[in-house]
Amino acid sequence: MLLVARYNLQKTILETNKMTDTTERLSKHIFSHNLYKDDMSDIALAIVDRMVSEGLIPDCIDTDDEQEFEVQDIIREELIKLFKL
């Protein structure tokens, strides 16, 4: 009986201390919003445009470089996950 109680306590402590990613942690607090996937695309585009203007990623207009679009897709995917769309 004591071993079972000790095991359950250790299991509870481990589960409590388990790291969760930011998206998982924050999405629990976002109950209601009027955002759609297209909104996430617009937000991602605005973020990427800012990153290009700050020189954080290269401007890929008129090139075969897809980095700008890949970054935009990553941001969009994370926003969709966060807002559970």
Rosetta blueprint (number, residue, H / E / L):
1 M L
2 L H
3 L H
4 V H
5 A H
6 R H
7 Y H
8 N H
9 L H
10 Q H
11 K H
12 T H
13 I H
14 L H
15 E H
16 T H
17 N H
18 K L
19 M L
20 T L
21 D L
22 T H
23 T H
24 E H
25 R H
26 L H
27 S H
28 K L
29 H L
30 I L
31 F L
32 S L
33 H L
34 N L
35 L L
36 Y L
37 K H
38 D H
39 D H
40 M H
41 S H
42 D H
43 I H
44 A H
45 L H
46 A H
47 I H
48 V H
49 D H
50 R H
51 M H
52 V H
53 S H
54 E L
55 G L
56 L L
57 I L
58 P L
59 D L
60 C L
61 I L
62 D L
63 T L
64 D L
65 D L
66 E L
67 Q H
68 E H
69 F H
70 E H
71 V H
72 Q H
73 D H
74 I H
75 I H
76 R H
77 E H
78 E H
79 L H
80 I H
81 K H
82 L H
83 F L
84 K L
85 L L
